[in-house]
Amino acid sequence: MKIRHFHSSATAGFIFVLLAGSLWAQVQATPSIPNPKQASGQKANGNDPSLTGDPSSPAPAPTSTAGNAHDASFIIGSDDVLAINVWKEPDVSRSLPVRSDGKISLPLAGELQAAGRTPLQLEEDIANKLRTYIADPEVTVIVQEIKSQNFNILGQVAKPGSYPLTRSTTVLDAIALAGGFRDFAKQKAIYVLRQDTAGRELHIPFNYKTVIKGKNPEQNIRLLPHDTIVVP
């Protein structure tokens, strides 16, 4: 009887272990109930619709890494070299200089005024011309070489000639770029030649002696494209 009792107890224990293991497996397989705040789209760190998976929630706006490709303040001038690209239209795309009359010629678009326009404005002008032949033309204009933004300095300086112009170049800057004066330069009689919008030539005096002493600072003007400084 004792032996039978021993085997009955062992069998019962074995069955109990099997049942317990089966119940534990069922518990593990049961999906967890989501947190009510998470189900409603409310996270612990704030309401972020992009994290909820709710199709009605607005998607986050894409982040653009591209910078602005156009300098709205740059004005195209004669002799500047432009790279004009029309997407998927290699026969129209090309690199060409702005003529002395300020115009360019482009296949299908014909003649266009480039001087006095910004690259962005010229893109719009070209696109408008091409719409007759191309559906939704995508045009890019890049200034490859800036040749219109120059000034000249002549006379009694160490290195007379033509120099590239920046936005902040003044008469004093120009003299420094040209290596300073020669021995017999008339530093009180310098002047700037400038052509106004009406085509008239202006004669703007510059007295180096007084300007470097802090007098008449208004004479140290910022230069414009094609200004010519004369040092007698």
DARA-V554063 format. One record per residue. N is the residue number from 1. SS is DSSP state (H for helix, E for strand, L for the rest). PSI is psi in degrees with one decimal (NA if undefined). Layout:
n=N ss=SS psi=PSI
n=N ss=SS psi=PSI
This chain:
n=1 ss=L psi=-37.4
n=2 ss=H psi=-38.5
n=3 ss=H psi=-43.4
n=4 ss=H psi=-39.9
n=5 ss=H psi=-38.1
n=6 ss=H psi=-45.1
n=7 ss=H psi=-35.8
n=8 ss=H psi=-40.4
n=9 ss=H psi=-41.2
n=10 ss=H psi=-39.7
n=11 ss=H psi=-43.6
n=12 ss=H psi=-39.9
n=13 ss=H psi=-39.3
n=14 ss=H psi=-42.4
n=15 ss=H psi=-38.6
n=16 ss=H psi=-41.5
n=17 ss=H psi=-42.1
n=18 ss=H psi=-43.8
n=19 ss=H psi=-41.9
n=20 ss=H psi=-41.9
n=21 ss=H psi=-38.3
n=22 ss=H psi=-42.7
n=23 ss=H psi=-41.1
n=24 ss=H psi=-38.4
n=25 ss=H psi=-38.1
n=26 ss=H psi=-38.7
n=27 ss=H psi=-43.1
n=28 ss=H psi=-34.2
n=29 ss=H psi=-13.8
n=30 ss=L psi=125.9
n=31 ss=L psi=142.7
n=32 ss=L psi=147.3
n=33 ss=L psi=125.5
n=34 ss=L psi=153.0
n=35 ss=L psi=133.4
n=36 ss=H psi=-36.4
n=37 ss=H psi=-39.4
n=38 ss=H psi=-36.6
n=39 ss=H psi=-30.2
n=40 ss=L psi=0.1
n=41 ss=L psi=6.3
n=42 ss=E psi=115.9
n=43 ss=E psi=163.5
n=44 ss=L psi=-27.0
n=45 ss=L psi=18.9
n=46 ss=E psi=170.9
n=47 ss=E psi=106.4
n=48 ss=L psi=99.8
n=49 ss=H psi=-26.7
n=50 ss=H psi=-13.3
n=51 ss=H psi=-1.9
n=52 ss=L psi=-28.2
n=53 ss=L psi=10.0
n=54 ss=L psi=116.5
n=55 ss=L psi=-20.7
n=56 ss=L psi=-10.6
n=57 ss=L psi=139.8
n=58 ss=L psi=138.3
n=59 ss=L psi=147.7
n=60 ss=L psi=143.3
n=61 ss=L psi=140.5
n=62 ss=L psi=145.3
n=63 ss=L psi=125.0
n=64 ss=L psi=128.6
n=65 ss=L psi=-6.3
n=66 ss=L psi=136.3
n=67 ss=L psi=177.6
n=68 ss=L psi=121.4
n=69 ss=L psi=-4.3
n=70 ss=L psi=137.7
n=71 ss=L psi=106.5
n=72 ss=L psi=-17.2
n=73 ss=L psi=-11.6
n=74 ss=L psi=130.0
n=75 ss=L psi=124.8
n=76 ss=L psi=141.2
n=77 ss=L psi=172.8
n=78 ss=L psi=142.5
n=79 ss=L psi=-10.4
n=80 ss=L psi=145.4
n=81 ss=E psi=124.5
n=82 ss=E psi=138.9
n=83 ss=E psi=112.3
n=84 ss=E psi=119.5
n=85 ss=E psi=125.6
n=86 ss=E psi=117.0
n=87 ss=L psi=127.5
n=88 ss=L psi=19.5
n=89 ss=L psi=72.6
n=90 ss=L psi=-24.6
n=91 ss=L psi=-20.0
n=92 ss=L psi=-31.7
n=93 ss=L psi=140.3
n=94 ss=E psi=168.1
n=95 ss=E psi=130.9
n=96 ss=E psi=152.3
n=97 ss=E psi=155.2
n=98 ss=L psi=127.2
n=99 ss=L psi=168.8
n=100 ss=L psi=-22.4
n=101 ss=L psi=3.0
n=102 ss=L psi=7.3
n=103 ss=E psi=163.3
n=104 ss=E psi=159.9
n=105 ss=E psi=130.5
n=106 ss=E psi=136.8
n=107 ss=L psi=139.9
n=108 ss=L psi=-38.7
n=109 ss=L psi=-24.8
n=110 ss=E psi=-148.8
n=111 ss=E psi=137.4
n=112 ss=E psi=147.8
n=113 ss=E psi=120.2
n=114 ss=L psi=-43.2
n=115 ss=L psi=136.0
n=116 ss=L psi=-4.4
n=117 ss=L psi=153.4
n=118 ss=L psi=161.7
n=119 ss=H psi=-39.0
n=120 ss=H psi=-41.8
n=121 ss=H psi=-40.1
n=122 ss=H psi=-36.9
n=123 ss=H psi=-45.9
n=124 ss=H psi=-39.6
n=125 ss=H psi=-44.9
n=126 ss=H psi=-43.8
n=127 ss=H psi=-41.2
n=128 ss=H psi=-38.8
n=129 ss=H psi=-36.9
n=130 ss=H psi=-16.4
n=131 ss=L psi=-21.0
n=132 ss=L psi=-28.4
n=133 ss=L psi=-26.3
n=134 ss=L psi=131.6
n=135 ss=L psi=125.3
n=136 ss=L psi=60.8
n=137 ss=L psi=137.1
n=138 ss=L psi=112.6
n=139 ss=E psi=136.8
n=140 ss=E psi=131.4
n=141 ss=E psi=122.6
n=142 ss=E psi=133.0
n=143 ss=E psi=106.4
n=144 ss=E psi=-42.9
n=145 ss=E psi=129.9
n=146 ss=L psi=105.4
n=147 ss=L psi=-9.4
n=148 ss=L psi=-21.1
n=149 ss=L psi=68.1
n=150 ss=E psi=159.4
n=151 ss=E psi=162.9
n=152 ss=E psi=147.5
n=153 ss=E psi=126.5
n=154 ss=E psi=162.0
n=155 ss=E psi=-141.2
n=156 ss=L psi=61.2
n=157 ss=E psi=162.6
n=158 ss=L psi=-38.9
n=159 ss=L psi=76.0
n=160 ss=L psi=154.5
n=161 ss=E psi=-163.3
n=162 ss=E psi=136.6
n=163 ss=E psi=148.3
n=164 ss=E psi=143.0
n=165 ss=L psi=132.1
n=166 ss=L psi=173.1
n=167 ss=L psi=-25.4
n=168 ss=L psi=9.5
n=169 ss=L psi=124.4
n=170 ss=E psi=179.0
n=171 ss=H psi=-41.6
n=172 ss=H psi=-40.6
n=173 ss=H psi=-42.8
n=174 ss=H psi=-41.1
n=175 ss=H psi=-40.4
n=176 ss=H psi=-42.5
n=177 ss=H psi=-33.2
n=178 ss=L psi=6.7
n=179 ss=L psi=11.3
n=180 ss=L psi=-174.1
n=181 ss=E psi=155.8
n=182 ss=L psi=173.9
n=183 ss=L psi=-37.7
n=184 ss=L psi=21.8
n=185 ss=L psi=137.4
n=186 ss=L psi=88.8
n=187 ss=L psi=-17.4
n=188 ss=L psi=-8.0
n=189 ss=L psi=21.8
n=190 ss=E psi=149.5
n=191 ss=E psi=159.5
n=192 ss=E psi=129.2
n=193 ss=E psi=127.2
n=194 ss=E psi=140.2
n=195 ss=E psi=126.5
n=196 ss=L psi=179.9
n=197 ss=L psi=-21.8
n=198 ss=L psi=0.3
n=199 ss=L psi=4.4
n=200 ss=L psi=146.5
n=201 ss=E psi=124.6
n=202 ss=E psi=146.0
n=203 ss=E psi=104.5
n=204 ss=E psi=115.1
n=205 ss=E psi=151.8
n=206 ss=E psi=115.8
n=207 ss=L psi=102.3
n=208 ss=H psi=-40.2
n=209 ss=H psi=-42.4
n=210 ss=H psi=-34.7
n=211 ss=H psi=-42.1
n=212 ss=L psi=-12.4
n=213 ss=L psi=3.7
n=214 ss=L psi=5.9
n=215 ss=L psi=149.2
n=216 ss=L psi=51.4
n=217 ss=H psi=-21.0
n=218 ss=H psi=-16.7
n=219 ss=H psi=-21.2
n=220 ss=L psi=69.1
n=221 ss=L psi=158.5
n=222 ss=E psi=135.1
n=223 ss=L psi=151.8
n=224 ss=L psi=161.4
n=225 ss=L psi=134.7
n=226 ss=L psi=7.9
n=227 ss=L psi=147.0
n=228 ss=E psi=122.7
n=229 ss=E psi=128.2
n=230 ss=E psi=122.5
n=231 ss=E psi=99.4
n=232 ss=L psi=NA
